Amino acid sequence: MADLSKDQLKPEHPDRKTGYERILTDPAPPWFVELYPGGNGTGFLEKLDRHAFLYHQREPKQLVVSFDNIANVNDLSFAREPWGWKFFRDIGWSHLGILARTKAWYRDPEIIDYLKSKAAAGFFDRFDQVVFAGASMGGFGALAFSALVPGSIVIAFNPQTTLDERLVPWETRYRFGRVQDWDLPLSDGAAALDAARRAYVFYDPFFDLDRQHAARLKHPNAMLLKTWSSNHFAAPMLRKLDLLKPVMLGAMDGTLEAPEYYRMMRARRMLPMYMRGLETVASERHPKLVGLARKRFQSLRRQQAAETARAAQ
């Protein structure tokens, strides 16, 4: 192999390496350590033209199927992991992670045929509980493909229900996704809810485009849960509040209920992200209320800082 320049080996330029060069220069990711021939894990990696499927067999009766979001599409690093991989590993669930190589919103016959064939072969039937999960583009994937496993649970953060302009003419984002073939099967996440046991959908009601997608998911099986002022970042907000893990665990076993969720979400009052969002959407219409909210926010932050200082003494 020809010598590589230092610039070629910089980690911020992973796209300049061949796969073989990445193996030589990058640490092996944990999923590979589990699944390589000498590893202790059981599972498989299957790679198609525009998608890959990474499966880890753990808990024999519980499976989560996760879908990449658009931020991961261009990640060519050897260390790339499926969405939520570490979390699902740590709680011991079996996990089928779907990795996308394009921003095509899973509108490709190869992935549709692959998952349909897995369902027809009984792959999902071995599990008592199947969860489909993802965020944004991955949230669409979770909603749409859950139709293949009746009785499954869906966890979708800021999902698009579809990018079919005939159904959502108001959606102006994701130009490349909108020009895909939306006549393919499983193209409307809202239509898939009839098969789901329950769908947990997290969204910001102040973010209009996500709110309109959530409105299409009003269904007896759907629980629409608000993450005020999170914009398109519901999961990161929950992570900042240390709520993502308990929320995910409750949703995955189908026990999360709205009253419990909103009690936990009271913690947002001390989150700067939440306060900035309130000021952005309400300062002009409700300046006095926003002023009171700002004072309360500052008071709670001071109280929190004092408690932290006392605990450190």
Legacy VTK file of the C-alpha trace (Angstrom):
# vtk DataFile Version 3.0
C-alpha trace
ASCII
DATASET POLYDATA
POINTS 313 float
0.000 0.000 0.000
1.325 3.458 -0.840
2.402 5.705 2.022
-0.350 7.970 3.294
0.228 11.625 4.044
-0.547 12.970 7.498
-3.409 14.980 6.018
-4.988 11.827 4.620
-4.931 10.208 8.036
-6.579 13.081 9.893
-9.778 11.812 11.578
-11.700 14.865 10.365
-11.238 13.566 6.811
-12.528 9.980 7.083
-13.893 10.132 3.553
-10.327 10.223 2.222
-9.569 6.739 3.515
-10.466 3.465 1.931
-12.215 0.958 4.152
-8.955 -0.979 4.477
-7.082 2.151 5.566
-9.706 2.857 8.226
-9.244 -0.614 9.681
-5.500 0.019 9.893
-5.742 3.475 11.486
-9.025 3.658 13.437
-9.895 1.796 16.650
-12.276 -1.093 16.161
-15.822 -0.076 17.174
-17.499 -2.014 20.005
-20.054 -3.613 17.678
-17.205 -5.094 15.614
-15.445 -6.361 18.737
-18.629 -8.260 19.574
-19.269 -9.699 16.123
-15.870 -10.447 14.609
-15.100 -14.195 14.468
-13.334 -14.171 17.833
-15.914 -11.980 19.581
-18.357 -13.028 22.269
-21.455 -11.645 20.534
-23.949 -13.262 18.191
-25.428 -11.513 15.188
-24.724 -10.364 11.656
-23.824 -7.476 9.394
-25.479 -7.351 5.980
-24.575 -4.582 3.565
-26.625 -3.669 0.524
-26.047 -0.885 -1.986
-27.507 1.984 0.062
-28.225 0.442 3.464
-26.606 -1.840 5.994
-28.190 -3.980 8.719
-26.367 -4.692 11.956
-27.968 -7.232 14.275
-26.959 -8.140 17.812
-28.711 -11.045 19.537
-29.098 -10.341 23.258
-32.442 -10.612 25.100
-34.249 -13.459 23.278
-37.746 -11.986 23.649
-37.174 -8.234 23.191
-36.025 -6.548 19.976
-35.573 -2.921 19.019
-35.253 -1.898 15.367
-33.611 1.505 15.006
-33.280 3.738 11.956
-30.525 6.263 11.232
-31.350 9.930 11.024
-30.056 12.220 8.306
-27.062 13.398 10.354
-25.453 9.950 10.145
-25.754 9.431 6.401
-22.366 10.898 5.489
-20.490 9.245 8.359
-17.976 6.955 6.661
-15.931 6.322 9.786
-15.088 2.809 10.887
-16.545 3.648 14.314
-20.038 4.443 13.021
-22.775 2.782 15.071
-26.523 2.376 14.540
-28.797 4.918 16.213
-29.015 4.198 19.965
-26.571 1.270 19.796
-24.842 1.840 23.165
-28.135 2.375 24.994
-29.721 -0.800 23.624
-26.549 -2.741 24.347
-26.447 -1.520 27.949
-30.053 -2.522 28.680
-29.561 -5.904 27.013
-32.177 -5.773 24.250
-31.604 -7.495 20.932
-31.049 -4.819 18.316
-31.403 -4.544 14.548
-29.797 -1.261 13.541
-30.488 0.092 10.073
-27.753 2.326 8.676
-28.530 4.531 5.686
-25.989 5.691 3.111
-28.350 8.232 1.476
-30.796 10.937 2.495
-33.563 9.148 0.620
-35.890 8.558 3.589
-35.769 4.801 3.074
-37.539 5.116 -0.264
-35.611 2.336 -1.902
-36.888 -1.095 -2.959
-33.809 -2.751 -1.452
-34.648 -1.865 2.155
-38.392 -2.394 1.692
-37.811 -5.827 0.172
-35.219 -6.716 2.805
-37.464 -5.947 5.788
-40.504 -7.503 4.132
-38.517 -10.689 3.562
-37.382 -10.702 7.207
-41.006 -10.379 8.313
-42.161 -13.114 5.927
-39.404 -15.435 7.172
-40.580 -15.023 10.775
-37.553 -13.065 12.004
-39.713 -10.752 14.124
-42.084 -13.508 15.302
-39.497 -14.970 17.675
-39.769 -11.866 19.888
-42.594 -11.112 22.318
-41.929 -7.391 22.078
-40.690 -5.446 19.051
-39.963 -1.708 19.166
-39.268 0.523 16.158
-37.360 3.698 17.044
-35.698 6.702 15.432
-35.524 10.475 15.109
-36.511 12.726 12.181
-35.812 10.626 9.048
-35.341 7.687 11.399
-38.646 8.551 13.046
-40.339 8.257 9.667
-38.664 4.876 9.192
-39.835 3.695 12.612
-43.426 4.722 11.911
-43.629 3.398 8.363
-41.926 0.018 8.819
-43.724 -0.781 12.061
-46.604 -1.840 9.816
-44.601 -5.008 9.087
-44.912 -6.131 12.710
-48.494 -5.761 14.000
-48.579 -5.083 17.733
-45.180 -3.370 17.788
-44.349 -0.202 19.704
-43.057 2.909 17.926
-40.836 5.597 19.477
-40.423 8.549 17.118
-38.679 11.840 17.915
-39.618 14.737 15.610
-40.729 12.352 12.851
-41.830 13.199 9.361
-44.944 11.187 8.598
-44.119 11.291 4.868
-42.508 13.605 2.331
-45.147 12.831 -0.287
-46.127 16.301 -1.508
-49.643 15.075 -2.245
-50.125 14.422 1.484
-47.941 17.140 3.034
-47.787 20.024 0.529
-46.741 22.349 3.369
-43.457 20.451 4.019
-40.619 22.583 2.618
-37.564 20.794 4.052
-35.490 17.895 2.714
-35.548 18.563 -1.017
-33.663 15.365 -1.849
-36.096 13.329 0.197
-39.141 14.928 -1.389
-38.101 13.890 -4.918
-37.847 10.193 -4.035
-40.411 7.612 -5.143
-43.284 8.058 -2.695
-45.430 5.572 -4.598
-43.404 2.758 -3.051
-45.018 0.724 -0.248
-44.793 1.921 3.356
-44.639 5.588 2.333
-46.976 7.101 4.944
-46.129 6.745 8.608
-49.589 7.911 9.617
-51.197 5.010 7.748
-49.037 2.527 9.646
-50.505 3.304 13.060
-53.442 0.941 12.677
-51.030 -1.955 13.146
-49.111 -0.530 16.115
-49.824 -1.409 19.709
-48.747 2.104 20.685
-46.763 4.955 19.143
-44.918 7.492 21.289
-44.310 10.675 19.291
-42.184 13.487 20.737
-42.381 16.921 19.124
-42.220 20.673 19.766
-45.686 22.223 19.351
-44.022 25.603 18.732
-42.149 24.241 15.692
-44.801 24.433 13.013
-43.621 21.833 10.502
-43.109 19.146 13.136
-46.431 20.110 14.741
-48.242 19.529 11.437
-46.695 16.090 11.080
-47.729 15.250 14.650
-51.280 16.388 13.835
-51.417 13.698 11.136
-50.709 11.112 13.845
-53.814 11.726 15.942
-54.871 8.138 16.412
-56.143 6.020 19.321
-52.808 4.171 19.346
-50.659 7.331 19.345
-49.461 9.284 22.374
-48.299 12.737 21.247
-45.873 14.099 23.844
-44.727 17.710 23.760
-41.131 18.832 24.131
-41.712 22.581 24.214
-38.933 24.781 22.808
-36.854 21.829 21.634
-37.257 22.836 17.976
-36.258 19.732 15.971
-34.190 18.345 18.851
-36.583 16.543 21.191
-34.177 13.728 22.073
-31.242 16.084 22.834
-33.537 18.110 25.116
-34.553 15.001 27.024
-30.890 14.007 27.266
-29.978 17.422 28.731
-32.723 16.905 31.333
-31.455 13.378 32.173
-34.850 12.095 31.068
-34.010 10.296 27.838
-33.193 6.984 29.520
-36.303 6.735 31.755
-38.533 7.956 28.930
-37.086 5.400 26.509
-37.370 2.567 29.034
-40.994 3.399 29.792
-41.865 3.703 26.114
-40.076 0.493 25.129
-42.110 -1.612 27.533
-45.295 0.347 26.788
-45.796 1.642 30.344
-45.007 5.332 29.814
-48.118 7.446 30.366
-48.678 11.138 29.679
-49.161 12.279 33.327
-45.874 10.662 34.374
-44.082 12.126 31.362
-45.278 15.666 32.011
-44.352 15.428 35.688
-40.808 14.585 34.622
-40.839 17.389 32.041
-41.295 20.012 34.761
-37.514 19.885 34.993
-37.401 21.901 31.753
-38.044 25.072 33.779
-34.323 25.189 34.642
-33.056 24.462 31.145
-31.587 27.454 29.243
-32.667 25.859 25.946
-36.287 25.949 27.139
-36.114 29.544 28.368
-34.592 30.767 25.100
-37.323 28.982 23.178
-40.048 30.615 25.262
-38.558 34.043 24.668
-38.357 33.405 20.930
-41.975 32.352 20.480
-43.773 34.450 23.103
-41.867 37.687 23.830
-43.918 39.826 21.451
-47.349 38.420 22.335
-46.876 37.905 26.076
-43.970 40.086 27.265
-45.151 40.228 30.903
-45.589 36.474 31.191
-42.214 35.889 29.581
-40.666 38.359 32.018
-42.145 36.452 34.962
-40.933 33.180 33.474
-37.430 34.627 33.118
-37.400 35.705 36.787
-38.600 32.284 37.882
-35.970 30.631 35.693
-33.198 32.739 37.228
-34.461 32.002 40.742
-34.514 28.259 40.115
-31.027 28.356 38.609
-29.656 30.234 41.628
-31.317 27.744 43.954
-29.848 24.856 41.981
-26.357 26.393 42.098
-26.614 26.910 45.859
-27.710 23.305 46.420
-24.850 22.054 44.262
-22.346 24.167 46.241
-23.680 22.890 49.579
-23.486 19.280 48.381
-19.843 19.788 47.363
-18.801 21.044 50.823
LINES 1 314
313 0 1 2 3 4 5 6 7 8 9 10 11 12 13 14 15 16 17 18 19 20 21 22 23 24 25 26 27 28 29 30 31 32 33 34 35 36 37 38 39 40 41 42 43 44 45 46 47 48 49 50 51 52 53 54 55 56 57 58 59 60 61 62 63 64 65 66 67 68 69 70 71 72 73 74 75 76 77 78 79 80 81 82 83 84 85 86 87 88 89 90 91 92 93 94 95 96 97 98 99 100 101 102 103 104 105 106 107 108 109 110 111 112 113 114 115 116 117 118 119 120 121 122 123 124 125 126 127 128 129 130 131 132 133 134 135 136 137 138 139 140 141 142 143 144 145 146 147 148 149 150 151 152 153 154 155 156 157 158 159 160 161 162 163 164 165 166 167 168 169 170 171 172 173 174 175 176 177 178 179 180 181 182 183 184 185 186 187 188 189 190 191 192 193 194 195 196 197 198 199 200 201 202 203 204 205 206 207 208 209 210 211 212 213 214 215 216 217 218 219 220 221 222 223 224 225 226 227 228 229 230 231 232 233 234 235 236 237 238 239 240 241 242 243 244 245 246 247 248 249 250 251 252 253 254 255 256 257 258 259 260 261 262 263 264 265 266 267 268 269 270 271 272 273 274 275 276 277 278 279 280 281 282 283 284 285 286 287 288 289 290 291 292 293 294 295 296 297 298 299 300 301 302 303 304 305 306 307 308 309 310 311 312
